[in-house]
């Protein structure tokens, strides 16, 4: 019968054994299984926004004050919630599919950018201190 799951395909080109690739192969559901399938539909936009906001509040920790300065009438989480909800609406209008897993990916990506920015700030501060020390040192000898 039909098997679903991971399978190894052989690509015997110039790459040889390195051309072996894992692929996920999805096969149609058997007709006898269709009666056990349900379409749960989509969440109402207000409910989806509540889920998004909840995920952001839980996932976005230590938001710097600089991110909230200048926001009129809302918080950073509110703005981020609206942006994600709008992007979901846009993708649906194009005929694409979205998932709340996308929100989790946004939180993870935002966290990565935030930590990378903090690392870069540290590097820039250390370089400035090092350069100031050199300038002071050179100045003493001149």
N, C-alpha and C positions, 0 to 999 in steps of 0.2 A: 503494500500500500504506500500511500503518501507519507512522507516524514517531514516534520517541521523542525526548525531549530538551526543550529550552527552546522555548516558543512564546509568542507575544504574543496575548493575548485582548483584544478590544475591549469596553469597558464604556461604552456610550454613555448615561450617565445625566446627571445635573446636572453631574457633574465634567468631562464632555467628554473632551478628549484626556488630561487628568490621570488619568482613570479607566483608562487602559491599564495592564495589570498583566502582569508576567512570571510564568508558572507553569511548574512542572515536571510534565509529563504522562507517566505511566507506562502503557504498554499491555501487555496479556498477551503472554507469550512464544508464539511459533508452535509448534504441535504437533510439528513436525519437530525443534525445538531441545530438547525436553524430555529426550531421551536424553543430552544433554550437560550436564545440570544435576545437581549433587550437593548433598546436604544434609550439611554437615560437622558438624552437631549442635552441642552446647555443650561447653565445657571442664568437666572435673571440678572441683568447688569448690576442692580443694586446689591444683590447677594454676592456676585463675583467681586465687586469693589470691597465688600466687607472682608472677604477671604484674602484679597490682595493686601489690604491694609493690615490685617492681622499678621500675615506672613512678613510684611515689611517691618512692623513694630517688633516682631520677635527676632528677625534676622539682622536688622540694622542697629548695631549697638555703637555707642560712643560717636554719635554724629557731631562733628565740630560745629561750634556756633557760627562759624563763617558760612556754613551751608544754609543756615536759616536767616541770616541777615539779609534784609532787602526783600523778603517774601511778604507780600501784602495779603493779609487775611488768611493765612494758613501756615501750616508747618511744612517742613521738608518731606515728612512721610506723606502728608496729604498731596503735595505736588507730585511726588514719585508715584503714588497710587493713581492719580489722574493720568500721568504719562503712560503708565503700563496699561491702564484700562483703554486709553485712546489707541495705543498700538495694537491691542487685541481687536478692537473694533475695526481698525484699518486692515489688519490681516484677514479678518472674516470677510470684509467687503471685497477683497481680492479673491476670495474663494479658498483661502488657506485655513489651516486648523491651528488652534492654539490650545494651551494647556496651562494649568496652574504650576506645572513643572517649569514653565518659562519664567514665572515669578521667582522661583527658587534659584534659577540660573542668574537672573538679574541681581538678586541679593548676593550671590557668590561672586559675580563679576564686579559689583560695586565694592565689595569687601576687598577684592584683590587690588582694584585701582586705589582704594583708600590706603591700604598697607604699602603699596608701591610708592605712592606719593609721600608717605611718611619716611620711607627709606631714602628717597631722593632728597627730601628736605635735610635729612641727617647728613648725607654726603655733601650737599652744597654748603651746609654750615661748617663742616669739618674742613672743606677746601678753603672757605673764606678765612677761617681761623689760621690755617696753615699759611695762606698767602699774606695775611696781616702780620704774622710772626716773621716771615721773610722780609717784608717791607721794613718792619721795625728794626730787624737785625741789620739789613743793608744800610738803613739810615744811620745807625750807630757808627758804622765804619766810614761813612762818607764824611 
